[in-house]
Amino acid sequence: MNKAVDPALLHAAEATGSHPGVKMDAYWMPFTANRQFKKAPRLLARAEGMYYWDDQGRQILDGVAGLWCVNAGHARPRIVQAIQQQAAELDYAPPFQMAHPKAFELAERVVQVAPTGMTKVFFTNSGSEAVETALKMALAYHRVRGEGTRTRLIGRERGYHGVNFGGISVGGMVANRKTFASGLPGIDHIRHTHEPARNAFSVGQPVHGAEIADDLERLVALHDASNIAAVIVEPVAGSTGVLVPPVGYLQRLREICTRHGILLIFDEVITGFGRTGQPFATQTFGVMPDMITCAKGITNGCAPMGAVLVRQEIHDAFMTGPEHLIEFFHGYTYSAHPLACAAGIGTLDTYAEEGLLTRAGEMEGYFAAAVHSLKGEPNVIDIRNIGLVGGIELAPLPGEPTKRAFNVFLDLYEKGLLVRTTGDTVALSPPLIIERGQVDQIVDMLRGAIRRAA
Ligand SMILES: Cc1ncc(COP(=O)(O)O)c(C=O)c1O
């Protein structure tokens, strides 16, 4: 059992006077070691371009695009202006049986950069909601076509699909699941693709492991395809520590899904909007799913928004029945929120003007060489990369998993670099505007912290 929290501890930050005026009791922080944080808070006050500044005025290089979302860098003028103008012009419009022009405009703009054939966009407010929406769409799609027995949903071990019940059920990160009962019924998981024995220190896609996709055949044999609605995977598994798909793996998964009439959903919440060198990882890997979930980079992180991109024929399957009836009983009060739509349009303008949706591809070679130069540093047991994503996996401290990487994170923050850690992997996903010198700076700082954590 957790020990009771000492209230004095919660006031510690205030008591030190280091963050005057910030009362820290009330806010229960998400995915945070609350007690540790409140003893030594890390408060961000301002951001511009590649940098944050904390509440003490200290500059911090952003090595992770906020949380994999600020792809164009911070405080970009077009996005800021778009949000400001929108707030003054139309603050809110109900999205059920009503709409506003920018919802349509943003959907069109998203389709323009989306993989050819993804022609419909359903807006949500987060990646988690995009996942729930896609899973429900998959069930509804089969049902509307008379295949209502297809109810089973398949995820993958080590997958992350947000934190709602559908997402944690198909997800495969144990800490996100173990506390919350059994989740949705009728879920199963294929094997993850992490095989360090064969693939450690692969530059880009690992060579070995296409056949791991055949694990889906095992589940088809077990449950029968007539009961399986969809498979959801991240093309690059991000939150579990950057697992890049082996060459041929996604193609094989696609083939098996097609053969058995199973929908394939790519969760591109992290990979969407330029992270891997193309607008979507779907394009980078040349494998077409039936639906794509996205969020984060759709608004450059400036307003909450997610979306499900859908193939025309999936959408069209719903468009039967009397025209006055709602075709899909699903949506959110803030679906296609005007501020988020304005932010999204400003974001896509910025990406287009600066060629950011393909910039990760241009930077990939330099970035890969830089992160792989950490091979041989103490306790570095694997390095993985694709586009402008890197994962540096450290050997855990004996008996204290996650602590070594977390120490690196704290150390780097002190030195002025923001990274993200998951397990004992340090993840890098800098804004796509990053320059070579800043790549060098990130890797040099990381090298120092890894040595100090030895
Ligand atoms: C692949 C993937 N899916 C879903 C989510 C959940 O997104 P959100 O936190 O916006 O709900 C994330 C978040 O990191 C993600 O990486």
The ligand as an ORCA input file, in Angstrom:
! r2SCAN-3c Opt
* xyz 0 1
  C       0.376      5.891    -30.386
  C      -0.430      6.705    -29.416
  N      -1.750      6.547    -29.367
  C      -2.515      7.255    -28.537
  C      -1.955      8.182    -27.684
  C      -2.815      8.936    -26.752
  O      -2.913     10.264    -27.111
  P      -3.478     11.332    -26.060
  O      -2.487     11.420    -24.962
  O      -3.615     12.588    -26.887
  O      -4.799     10.832    -25.611
  C      -0.574      8.396    -27.714
  C       0.053      9.367    -26.825
  O       1.247      9.482    -26.727
  C       0.209      7.622    -28.587
  O       1.538      7.747    -28.632
*
